Amino acid sequence: MKTSIHTRHISEKTWEEESGFLSFLSKVPAEVQRFEESFRMGLRYLHLPPEAIDGDEQRAQNTAFVVVRKNRLLPERDYCLYAVFEDRSLKAGYGIYRDNRITTVKEIAPLTQFKKAEQTLYGWLRELLKISCEKP
């Protein structure tokens, strides 16, 4: 009896596990590091959420990840890619990162399919490089 209960408990996966959400999020820091090592563009993964996104402290509490780019050619602005967990999706955007706060400059279509989402992450990182090179 103990074995069947134990087996049943293990086989019941949460939505976060089943969808690939947790797996994807666990890979983001390493993928950002790999991208940075390949291209040396000043990217860094932040391990703590920002204080606020567009002035909203509550929304910032649901931050899944933030990647900041320091562009040496435009040192007055640090641009970032951020993603917020909302309604079983990652709502992402590009923003200006200053004083541990993000001001959105462009929103991205939400990510809802997390299995094999690394390609989407690479696209987001490439776009972050482009955006951070544009003068405001």
DSSP file (Angstrom, degrees, kcal/mol; ACC not computed):
  #  RESIDUE AA STRUCTURE BP1 BP2  ACC     N-H-->O    O-->H-N    N-H-->O    O-->H-N    TCO  KAPPA ALPHA  PHI   PSI    X-CA   Y-CA   Z-CA
    1    1 A M     >        0   0    0      0, 0.0     4,-2.0     0, 0.0     5,-0.2   0.000 360.0 360.0 360.0 -44.9    0.0    0.0    0.0
    2    2 A K  H  >  +     0   0    0      1,-0.2     4,-2.5     2,-0.2     5,-0.2   0.890 360.0  53.8 -59.3 -39.0    2.7    2.5    0.9
    3    3 A T  H  > S+     0   0    0      1,-0.2     4,-2.8     2,-0.2    -1,-0.2   0.919 107.5  48.7 -63.9 -44.0    4.4    1.9   -2.5
    4    4 A S  H  > S+     0   0    0      2,-0.2     4,-2.3     1,-0.2    -1,-0.2   0.888 113.6  46.6 -66.8 -38.0    1.2    2.6   -4.5
    5    5 A I  H  X S+     0   0    0     -4,-2.0     4,-2.3     2,-0.2    -1,-0.2   0.926 114.5  47.9 -66.7 -43.9    0.5    5.9   -2.6
    6    6 A H  H  X S+     0   0    0     -4,-2.5     4,-1.9    -5,-0.2    -2,-0.2   0.914 113.1  47.9 -62.9 -43.8    4.1    6.9   -3.0
    7    7 A T  H  X S+     0   0    0     -4,-2.8     4,-2.1     1,-0.2    -2,-0.2   0.915 111.4  50.2 -64.0 -44.2    4.2    6.1   -6.7
    8    8 A R  H  X S+     0   0    0     -4,-2.3     4,-1.0     1,-0.2    -1,-0.2   0.906 109.3  51.8 -61.8 -42.0    0.9    7.9   -7.3
    9    9 A H  H  < S+     0   0    0     -4,-2.3     3,-0.5     1,-0.2    -1,-0.2   0.903 110.7  47.6 -62.8 -42.0    2.2   11.0   -5.5
   10   10 A I  H  < S+     0   0    0     -4,-1.9    -1,-0.2     1,-0.2    -2,-0.2   0.876 109.0  53.5 -67.7 -38.1    5.4   11.1   -7.6
   11   11 A S  H  < S+     0   0    0     -4,-2.1     2,-1.1    -5,-0.2    -1,-0.2   0.668  87.1  89.8 -75.7 -15.0    3.6   10.7  -10.9
   12   12 A E     <  -     0   0    0     -4,-1.0     2,-0.3    -3,-0.5    -1,-0.1  -0.711  65.9-169.1 -84.0 102.0    1.2   13.6  -10.3
   13   13 A K        -     0   0    0     -2,-1.1     2,-0.1     1,-0.1    -2,-0.1  -0.628  18.5-120.3 -92.5 150.0    3.1   16.6  -11.7
   14   14 A T     >  -     0   0    0     -2,-0.3     4,-2.9     1,-0.1     5,-0.2  -0.352  30.4-105.9 -77.4 166.2    2.1   20.2  -11.2
   15   15 A W  H  > S+     0   0    0      1,-0.2     4,-2.8     2,-0.2     6,-0.4   0.904 121.4  57.5 -58.4 -41.2    1.3   22.4  -14.1
   16   16 A E  H  4>S+     0   0    0      1,-0.2     6,-1.9     2,-0.2     5,-0.6   0.866 113.2  38.9 -59.8 -38.1    4.7   24.2  -13.7
   17   17 A E  H >45S+     0   0    0     -3,-0.2     3,-0.7     4,-0.2    -2,-0.2   0.928 117.0  48.9 -75.9 -47.4    6.5   20.8  -14.1
   18   18 A E  H 3<5S+     0   0    0     -4,-2.9    -2,-0.2     1,-0.2    -3,-0.2   0.862 110.8  49.7 -62.4 -39.3    4.3   19.4  -16.8
   19   19 A S  T 3<5S-     0   0    0     -4,-2.8    95,-0.6    -5,-0.2    96,-0.5   0.664 110.7-116.6 -76.3 -16.7    4.4   22.5  -19.0
   20   20 A G  T <>5S+     0   0    0     -3,-0.7     4,-2.7    -4,-0.5     5,-0.2   0.464  78.1 127.3  91.1   2.4    8.2   22.8  -18.9
   21   21 A F  H  ><S+     0   0    0     -5,-0.6     4,-2.6    -6,-0.4     5,-0.2   0.940  73.9  42.7 -58.5 -52.0    7.9   26.2  -17.1
   22   22 A L  H  > S+     0   0    0     -6,-1.9     4,-2.2     1,-0.2    -1,-0.2   0.898 114.3  51.5 -64.4 -40.1   10.2   25.2  -14.2
   23   23 A S  H  > S+     0   0    0     -7,-0.4     4,-1.0     2,-0.2    -1,-0.2   0.930 111.4  47.5 -61.7 -45.8   12.7   23.5  -16.5
   24   24 A F  H >X S+     0   0    0     -4,-2.7     4,-1.1     1,-0.2     3,-1.0   0.949 112.3  48.5 -60.9 -50.2   12.9   26.6  -18.8
   25   25 A L  H 3< S+     0   0    0     -4,-2.6     3,-0.4     1,-0.3    -1,-0.2   0.862 107.3  56.0 -61.3 -35.3   13.4   29.0  -15.9
   26   26 A S  H 3< S+     0   0    0     -4,-2.2     4,-0.4     1,-0.2    -1,-0.3   0.757 108.9  48.5 -68.7 -22.0   16.1   26.8  -14.4
   27   27 A K  H <X S+     0   0    0     -3,-1.0     4,-2.4    -4,-1.0     5,-0.2   0.674  88.4  85.4 -88.6 -19.1   18.0   27.0  -17.7
   28   28 A V  H  X S+     0   0    0     -4,-1.1     4,-2.6    -3,-0.4     5,-0.2   0.895  86.9  49.8 -56.3 -49.3   17.8   30.8  -18.1
   29   29 A P  H  > S+     0   0    0      0, 0.0     4,-2.1     0, 0.0    -1,-0.2   0.921 114.7  44.7 -58.1 -43.4   20.8   31.8  -16.0
   30   30 A A  H  > S+     0   0    0     -4,-0.4     4,-2.5     2,-0.2    -2,-0.2   0.882 113.2  50.5 -67.8 -37.9   23.1   29.3  -17.8
   31   31 A E  H  X S+     0   0    0     -4,-2.4     4,-2.5     2,-0.2    -1,-0.2   0.889 110.3  49.5 -68.2 -38.3   21.8   30.2  -21.2
   32   32 A V  H  X S+     0   0    0     -4,-2.6     4,-2.6    -5,-0.2    -2,-0.2   0.920 112.2  48.7 -64.2 -43.0   22.4   34.0  -20.5
   33   33 A Q  H  X S+     0   0    0     -4,-2.1     4,-2.7    -5,-0.2    -2,-0.2   0.913 111.8  48.9 -62.9 -42.9   25.9   33.2  -19.4
   34   34 A R  H  X S+     0   0    0     -4,-2.5     4,-1.8     2,-0.2    -2,-0.2   0.914 111.4  49.4 -63.3 -43.4   26.6   31.1  -22.5
   35   35 A F  H  X S+     0   0    0     -4,-2.5     4,-2.2     2,-0.2     5,-0.3   0.925 112.8  48.1 -60.0 -45.7   25.2   33.8  -24.7
   36   36 A E  H  X S+     0   0    0     -4,-2.6     4,-3.0     1,-0.2    -2,-0.2   0.902 110.1  51.0 -64.0 -42.6   27.4   36.4  -22.9
   37   37 A E  H  < S+     0   0    0     -4,-2.7    -1,-0.2     1,-0.2    -2,-0.2   0.831 113.0  47.7 -64.9 -31.2   30.5   34.1  -23.2
   38   38 A S  H  < S+     0   0    0     -4,-1.8    -2,-0.2    -5,-0.2    -1,-0.2   0.891 129.8  17.3 -75.1 -40.9   29.9   33.7  -26.9
   39   39 A F  H  < S-     0   0    0     -4,-2.2    -2,-0.2    -5,-0.2    -3,-0.2   0.612  82.9-142.8-113.7 -15.4   29.3   37.3  -27.8
   40   40 A R     <  +     0   0    0     -4,-3.0    -4,-0.1    -5,-0.3    -3,-0.1   0.944  45.3 147.9  49.8  60.1   30.8   39.4  -24.9
   41   41 A M        -     0   0    0     -5,-0.1    -1,-0.1    -6,-0.1    29,-0.1   0.199  69.6 -97.1-111.2  14.5   28.0   42.1  -25.1
   42   42 A G        +     0   0    0      1,-0.2    28,-2.1    -6,-0.2     2,-0.3   0.818  67.0 157.3  79.5  31.1   27.8   43.0  -21.4
   43   43 A L  E     +A   69   0A   0     26,-0.2     2,-0.3   -11,-0.1    -1,-0.2  -0.676  14.1 177.5 -89.6 142.8   24.8   40.9  -20.4
   44   44 A R  E     -A   68   0A   0     24,-2.0    24,-2.8    -2,-0.3     2,-0.4  -0.989  25.5-132.0-145.1 140.3   24.3   39.8  -16.8
   45   45 A Y  E     -A   67   0A   0     -2,-0.3     2,-0.5    22,-0.2    22,-0.2  -0.737  22.4-139.0 -86.9 129.6   21.5   37.8  -15.2
   46   46 A L  E     -A   66   0A   0     20,-2.8    20,-0.6    -2,-0.4    -2,-0.0  -0.785   8.3-161.1 -92.3 132.2   20.1   39.4  -12.0
   47   47 A H  S    S+     0   0    0     -2,-0.5    -1,-0.1    18,-0.1    -2,-0.0   0.606  74.3  57.7 -88.1 -12.5   19.4   37.0   -9.2
   48   48 A L  S    S-     0   0    0     18,-0.1    18,-0.0     1,-0.0    -2,-0.0  -0.917  88.1-112.7-118.2 146.1   17.0   39.4   -7.4
   49   49 A P        -     0   0    0      0, 0.0    12,-0.1     0, 0.0    -2,-0.1  -0.299  38.5-100.0 -70.3 159.6   13.8   40.9   -8.7
   50   50 A P        -     0   0    0      0, 0.0    51,-0.2     0, 0.0    13,-0.1  -0.294  25.6-118.4 -71.4 165.2   13.5   44.7   -9.3
   51   51 A E  S    S-     0   0    0     49,-3.3     2,-0.3     1,-0.3     9,-0.2   0.855  91.1  -2.6 -71.0 -35.0   11.8   46.9   -6.7
   52   52 A A  E     -b  101   0A   0     48,-0.7    50,-2.4     8,-0.1     2,-0.5  -0.995  53.4-146.4-156.2 151.5    9.2   48.0   -9.3
   53   53 A I  E >  S-bC 102  56A   0      3,-1.4     3,-2.0    -2,-0.3    50,-0.2  -0.988  94.6 -16.9-120.3 118.3    8.2   47.6  -13.0
   54   54 A D  T 3  S-     0   0    0     48,-3.4    49,-0.1    -2,-0.5    -1,-0.1   0.862 129.8 -54.7  52.4  38.7    6.7   50.8  -14.3
   55   55 A G  T 3  S+     0   0    0     47,-0.4     2,-0.9     1,-0.2    -1,-0.3   0.409 111.1 124.0  80.8  -1.9    6.1   51.9  -10.8
   56   56 A D  B <>  +C   53   0A   0     -3,-2.0    -3,-1.4     1,-0.2     4,-1.3  -0.806  34.2 179.2 -98.9 103.1    4.2   48.7   -9.8
   57   57 A E  H  > S+     0   0    0     -2,-0.9     4,-0.9    -5,-0.2    -1,-0.2   0.832  81.3  57.2 -70.8 -32.7    5.9   47.0   -6.9
   58   58 A Q  H >4 S+     0   0    0      1,-0.2     3,-0.8     2,-0.2     4,-0.4   0.924 105.8  49.2 -64.4 -45.4    3.3   44.2   -6.8
   59   59 A R  H >4 S+     0   0    0      1,-0.2     3,-1.6     2,-0.2    -1,-0.2   0.876 104.1  60.5 -62.2 -37.7    4.0   43.2  -10.4
   60   60 A A  H >< S+     0   0    0     -4,-1.3     3,-1.5     1,-0.3    -1,-0.2   0.776  92.2  67.3 -62.3 -26.4    7.7   43.2   -9.7
   61   61 A Q  T << S+     0   0    0     -4,-0.9    -1,-0.3    -3,-0.8    -2,-0.2   0.726  97.8  53.6 -67.1 -20.2    7.1   40.4   -7.1
   62   62 A N  T <  S+     0   0    0     -3,-1.6    23,-2.8    -4,-0.4    -1,-0.3   0.161  77.8 140.3 -98.6  17.7    6.1   38.1   -9.9
   63   63 A T  E <   - D   0  84A   0     -3,-1.5    21,-0.3    21,-0.2     3,-0.1  -0.430  32.9-171.5 -65.6 128.4    9.4   38.6  -11.8
   64   64 A A  E     -     0   0A   0     19,-3.2     2,-0.3     1,-0.4    20,-0.2   0.866  66.0 -23.7 -86.2 -43.3   10.6   35.4  -13.4
   65   65 A F  E     - D   0  83A   0     18,-1.3    18,-2.2   -37,-0.0    -1,-0.4  -0.984  49.1-153.7-163.9 159.9   14.0   36.8  -14.6
   66   66 A V  E     -AD  46  82A   0    -20,-0.6   -20,-2.8    -2,-0.3     2,-0.5  -0.995   6.5-169.3-138.6 133.1   15.8   40.0  -15.5
   67   67 A V  E     -AD  45  81A   0     14,-2.9    14,-2.6    -2,-0.4     2,-0.4  -0.994  12.2-159.4-122.0 125.4   18.8   40.3  -17.9
   68   68 A V  E     -AD  44  80A   0    -24,-2.8   -24,-2.0    -2,-0.5     2,-0.5  -0.846   3.8-156.5-108.3 140.3   20.6   43.6  -18.0
   69   69 A R  E     -AD  43  79A   0     10,-3.4    10,-1.4    -2,-0.4     2,-0.7  -0.970   1.7-159.4-116.6 123.7   22.9   44.9  -20.8
   70   70 A K  E     - D   0  78A   0    -28,-2.1     2,-0.7    -2,-0.5     8,-0.1  -0.898  10.3-160.2 -99.1 110.9   25.5   47.5  -20.0
   71   71 A N    >   -     0   0    0     -2,-0.7     3,-1.0     6,-0.6     6,-0.2  -0.836   7.3-158.6 -95.1 113.4   26.4   49.1  -23.4
   72   72 A R  T 3  S+     0   0    0     -2,-0.7    -1,-0.1     1,-0.3     4,-0.0   0.749  92.5  56.9 -64.6 -22.7   29.8   50.9  -23.0
   73   73 A L  T 3  S+     0   0    0      1,-0.3    -1,-0.3     2,-0.1     3,-0.1   0.738 118.1  31.7 -80.5 -22.4   28.9   53.1  -26.0
   74   74 A L  S X  S+     0   0    0     -3,-1.0     3,-1.6     3,-0.1    -3,-0.4  -0.579  73.2 163.4-128.7  68.3   25.8   54.4  -24.3
   75   75 A P  T 3   +     0   0    0      0, 0.0    -1,-0.1     0, 0.0    -3,-0.1   0.631  62.3  74.3 -68.2 -13.4   26.7   54.3  -20.6
   76   76 A E  T 3  S+     0   0    0      1,-0.1     2,-0.4    -3,-0.1    -4,-0.1   0.654  99.6  45.8 -75.2 -12.5   23.9   56.6  -19.5
   77   77 A R    <   -     0   0    0     -3,-1.6    -6,-0.6    -6,-0.2     2,-0.6  -0.994  61.3-160.9-135.1 133.0   21.3   53.8  -19.9
   78   78 A D  E     -DE  70  97A   0     19,-0.5    19,-3.6    -2,-0.4     2,-0.2  -0.961  20.0-156.5-106.1 122.0   21.2   50.2  -19.0
   79   79 A Y  E     -DE  69  96A   0    -10,-1.4   -10,-3.4    -2,-0.6     2,-0.3  -0.629  11.7-168.2 -95.2 157.0   18.7   48.2  -20.9
   80   80 A C  E     -DE  68  95A   0     15,-2.6    15,-2.3   -12,-0.2     2,-0.5  -0.969  24.3-140.5-143.6 158.6   17.1   45.0  -19.8
   81   81 A L  E     +DE  67  94A   0    -14,-2.6   -14,-2.9    -2,-0.3     2,-0.3  -0.975  33.8 177.4-110.2 130.5   15.0   42.1  -20.8
   82   82 A Y  E     -DE  66  93A   0     11,-2.6    11,-2.1    -2,-0.5     2,-0.4  -0.960  17.5-160.4-135.6 155.9   12.5   41.1  -18.1
   83   83 A A  E     -DE  65  92A   0    -18,-2.2   -19,-3.2    -2,-0.3   -18,-1.3  -1.000   3.9-162.4-137.3 137.3    9.7   38.5  -17.8
   84   84 A V  E     -DE  63  91A   0      7,-2.5     7,-2.9    -2,-0.4     2,-0.5  -0.962  22.3-125.5-119.5 133.4    6.9   38.4  -15.3
   85   85 A F  E     + E   0  90A   0    -23,-2.8     2,-0.3    -2,-0.4     5,-0.2  -0.678  45.3 153.2 -80.1 123.3    4.8   35.3  -14.5
   86   86 A E  E >   - E   0  89A   0      3,-2.8     3,-0.8    -2,-0.5    -2,-0.1  -0.930  61.7 -10.5-155.3 125.4    1.1   36.0  -15.1
   87   87 A D  T 3  S-     0   0    0     -2,-0.3     3,-0.1     1,-0.2    -1,-0.0   0.903 125.8 -53.1  53.2  49.4   -1.8   33.7  -16.0
   88   88 A R  T 3  S+     0   0    0      1,-0.2     2,-0.3   -67,-0.0    -1,-0.2   0.786 123.2  89.1  58.4  30.8    0.4   30.7  -16.8
   89   89 A S  E <  S-E   86   0A   0     -3,-0.8    -3,-2.8    -5,-0.1     2,-0.7  -0.955  78.2-115.7-145.3 165.0    2.5   32.7  -19.2
   90   90 A L  E     -EF  85 111A   0     21,-2.4    21,-2.6    -2,-0.3     2,-0.7  -0.931  23.8-159.3-104.5 115.1    5.6   34.9  -19.2
   91   91 A K  E     -E   84   0A   0     -7,-2.9    -7,-2.5    -2,-0.7     2,-0.2  -0.855  22.9-172.8 -93.8 117.0    4.8   38.4  -20.1
   92   92 A A  E     +E   83   0A   0     -2,-0.7    16,-2.6    16,-0.5     2,-0.3  -0.665  14.1 162.2-114.7 164.0    8.1   39.9  -21.2
   93   93 A G  E     -EG  82 107A   0    -11,-2.1   -11,-2.6    14,-0.3     2,-0.4  -0.983  34.3-112.0-166.1 169.5    9.4   43.3  -22.2
   94   94 A Y  E     +EG  81 106A   0     12,-3.2    11,-3.2    -2,-0.3    12,-1.9  -0.898  44.6 159.5-109.5 143.1   12.5   45.4  -22.7
   95   95 A G  E     -EG  80 104A   0    -15,-2.3   -15,-2.6    -2,-0.4     2,-0.5  -0.909  44.6 -92.5-151.4 177.4   13.1   48.3  -20.4
   96   96 A I  E     -EG  79 103A   0      7,-2.6     7,-2.0    -2,-0.3     2,-0.6  -0.894  37.4-149.7 -98.6 127.9   15.5   50.8  -19.0
   97   97 A Y  E     +EG  78 102A   0    -19,-3.6   -19,-0.5    -2,-0.5     2,-0.3  -0.883  30.1 152.8-104.5 117.9   17.0   49.5  -15.7
   98   98 A R  E >   - G   0 101A   0      3,-2.6     3,-1.2    -2,-0.6    -2,-0.1  -0.977  65.2  -7.1-148.4 131.1   17.9   52.2  -13.2
   99   99 A D  T 3  S-     0   0    0     -2,-0.3   -48,-0.1     1,-0.3     3,-0.1   0.866 126.8 -56.4  53.5  42.4   18.2   52.1   -9.4
  100  100 A N  T 3  S+     0   0    0      1,-0.2   -49,-3.3   -50,-0.1   -48,-0.7   0.765 117.8 109.4  62.4  28.5   16.7   48.6   -9.3
  101  101 A R  E <   -bG  52  98A   0     -3,-1.2    -3,-2.6   -51,-0.2     2,-0.4  -0.965  57.6-143.1-132.0 149.7   13.6   49.7  -11.2
  102  102 A I  E     -bG  53  97A   0    -50,-2.4   -48,-3.4    -2,-0.3     2,-0.5  -0.943   7.4-167.2-117.5 133.5   12.4   49.0  -14.7
  103  103 A T  E     - G   0  96A   0     -7,-2.0    -7,-2.6    -2,-0.4     2,-0.1  -0.981  29.2-127.3-115.1 117.4   10.7   51.3  -17.1
  104  104 A T  E     + G   0  95A   0     -2,-0.5    -9,-0.3    -9,-0.2     3,-0.1  -0.381  32.9 170.8 -69.1 135.4    9.2   49.4  -20.0
  105  105 A V  E    S+     0   0A   0    -11,-3.2     2,-0.3     1,-0.4   -10,-0.2   0.577  73.4  10.9-112.5 -21.6   10.1   50.7  -23.5
  106  106 A K  E     - G   0  94A   0    -12,-1.9   -12,-3.2     2,-0.0    -1,-0.4  -0.927  65.7-144.5-158.9 131.4    8.7   47.7  -25.5
  107  107 A E  E     - G   0  93A   0     -2,-0.3     2,-0.3   -14,-0.2   -14,-0.3  -0.671  15.8-147.0 -94.6 154.7    6.4   44.8  -24.6
  108  108 A I        -     0   0    0    -16,-2.6   -16,-0.5    -2,-0.3     3,-0.1  -0.850  31.5 -89.4-118.1 152.7    6.8   41.3  -26.2
  109  109 A A        -     0   0    0     -2,-0.3   -17,-0.1     1,-0.1   -19,-0.0  -0.370  58.3 -97.2 -58.4 139.1    4.2   38.8  -27.0
  110  110 A P        -     0   0    0      0, 0.0     2,-0.6     0, 0.0   -19,-0.2  -0.229  29.7-128.2 -61.2 147.2    3.6   36.5  -24.0
  111  111 A L  B     +F   90   0A   0    -21,-2.6   -21,-2.4     1,-0.1     3,-0.1  -0.878  39.3 157.5 -97.0 121.6    5.4   33.1  -23.9
  112  112 A T        +     0   0    0     -2,-0.6     2,-0.7   -23,-0.2    -1,-0.1   0.565  57.3  70.4-119.1 -17.6    3.0   30.3  -23.2
  113  113 A Q        +     0   0    0      1,-0.1    -1,-0.2   -93,-0.0   -93,-0.1  -0.904  54.1 173.1-106.2 109.8    4.9   27.2  -24.6
  114  114 A F    >   +     0   0    0     -2,-0.7     3,-1.5   -95,-0.6     2,-0.4   0.673  47.7  95.8 -96.9 -18.2    7.8   26.5  -22.4
  115  115 A K  T 3  S+     0   0    0    -96,-0.5   -95,-0.1     1,-0.3   -94,-0.1  -0.618 106.8   3.3 -72.8 128.2    9.1   23.3  -23.9
  116  116 A K  T >  S+     0   0    0     -2,-0.4     3,-0.6   -96,-0.1     4,-0.3   0.823  88.2 141.7  64.2  33.7   11.9   24.2  -26.3
  117  117 A A  T <>  +     0   0    0     -3,-1.5     4,-2.1     1,-0.2     3,-0.3   0.467  41.7  93.9 -83.4  -1.4   11.5   27.9  -25.3
  118  118 A E  H 3> S+     0   0    0      1,-0.2     4,-2.5     2,-0.2    -1,-0.2   0.873  80.4  56.8 -59.9 -36.7   15.3   28.4  -25.4
  119  119 A Q  H <> S+     0   0    0     -3,-0.6     4,-2.1     1,-0.2    -1,-0.2   0.898 106.2  50.0 -61.8 -39.3   15.0   29.6  -29.1
  120  120 A T  H  > S+     0   0    0     -4,-0.3     4,-2.4    -3,-0.3    -1,-0.2   0.921 109.0  52.1 -63.3 -43.2   12.6   32.3  -27.9
  121  121 A L  H  X S+     0   0    0     -4,-2.1     4,-2.5     1,-0.2    -2,-0.2   0.917 108.2  51.0 -59.2 -44.1   15.0   33.3  -25.2
  122  122 A Y  H  X S+     0   0    0     -4,-2.5     4,-2.5     1,-0.2    -1,-0.2   0.905 109.8  50.3 -61.3 -41.1   17.8   33.6  -27.8
  123  123 A G  H  X S+     0   0    0     -4,-2.1     4,-2.3     1,-0.2    -1,-0.2   0.910 110.4  49.9 -62.0 -42.1   15.6   35.8  -30.0
  124  124 A W  H  X S+     0   0    0     -4,-2.4     4,-2.2     2,-0.2    -2,-0.2   0.909 110.7  49.5 -62.1 -42.7   14.8   38.0  -27.0
  125  125 A L  H  X S+     0   0    0     -4,-2.5     4,-1.8     2,-0.2    -2,-0.2   0.901 110.2  50.3 -66.0 -40.6   18.5   38.4  -26.1
  126  126 A R  H  X S+     0   0    0     -4,-2.5     4,-1.7     1,-0.2    -1,-0.2   0.918 111.1  49.1 -61.5 -42.7   19.4   39.3  -29.7
  127  127 A E  H  X S+     0   0    0     -4,-2.3     4,-2.9     1,-0.2     5,-0.2   0.866 105.7  57.6 -65.8 -35.7   16.6   41.9  -29.7
  128  128 A L  H  X S+     0   0    0     -4,-2.2     4,-2.3     1,-0.2    -1,-0.2   0.905 104.9  51.9 -59.6 -41.0   17.9   43.3  -26.3
  129  129 A L  H  < S+     0   0    0     -4,-1.8     4,-0.4     2,-0.2    -1,-0.2   0.920 111.7  46.3 -61.8 -43.3   21.3   43.9  -28.0
  130  130 A K  H >X S+     0   0    0     -4,-1.7     3,-1.4     1,-0.2     4,-0.6   0.950 113.3  47.7 -63.5 -49.8   19.6   45.8  -30.9
  131  131 A I  H >< S+     0   0    0     -4,-2.9     3,-1.1     1,-0.3    -1,-0.2   0.876 107.3  56.4 -61.1 -38.3   17.4   47.9  -28.6
  132  132 A S  T 3< S+     0   0    0     -4,-2.3    -1,-0.3     1,-0.2    -2,-0.2   0.587 104.1  55.0 -74.0  -7.7   20.3   48.8  -26.3
  133  133 A C  T <4 S+     0   0    0     -3,-1.4     2,-0.3    -4,-0.4    -1,-0.2   0.540  87.8  95.7 -98.0  -9.4   22.2   50.2  -29.3
  134  134 A E  S << S-     0   0    0     -3,-1.1   -60,-0.0    -4,-0.6    -3,-0.0  -0.618  75.7-126.6 -83.9 138.2   19.5   52.6  -30.3
  135  135 A K              0   0    0     -2,-0.3    -2,-0.1     1,-0.1    -1,-0.0  -0.663 360.0 360.0 -80.7 138.7   19.7   56.2  -29.1
  136  136 A P              0   0    0      0, 0.0    -1,-0.1     0, 0.0    -2,-0.0   0.499 360.0 360.0 -67.2 360.0   16.5   57.3  -27.4
